């Protein structure tokens, strides 16, 4: 009788482990299209993404690069000071979108131009997305706004 209980426990534990592995696999499979990786302009230029791959690009909006088209079309460039990627977007930009400020855009690279479906801008004068800060620190050009003296 004791051997039967032990065997039953082992079967239940094995079944639970298989169910857990299966559930983890299904969650990963379902999220494969929902995960958007962040890249800096340097990373995009060094290792271009595959065709149709959706990702986030972040950096600073290049001064003088904003060109407004018809309606809600807009073109601008994003830089991390080492590389610059042109961006095209159709839609309404956030109120805080400005030249020289941090931005993160979601979209795809098409023929060397990043076609954005979503553009996110900073929240206040000191905010910059974590990914952008990390990319700028990696390039050695990040200056903490809190460390700068008030003018």
Secondary structure, 3 states (H helix, E strand, C coil): CHHHHHHHHHHHHHHHHHHHHHHHHHHHHHHCCCCCEEEEHHHHHHCCCCCCCCEEEEEEECCCCCEECCCCEEEEEEECCCCEEEEEEECCCCCCCCCCCEEEEEEEEECCEEEEEEEEECCCCCCCCHHHHHHHHHHCCCCCCCCCCCC
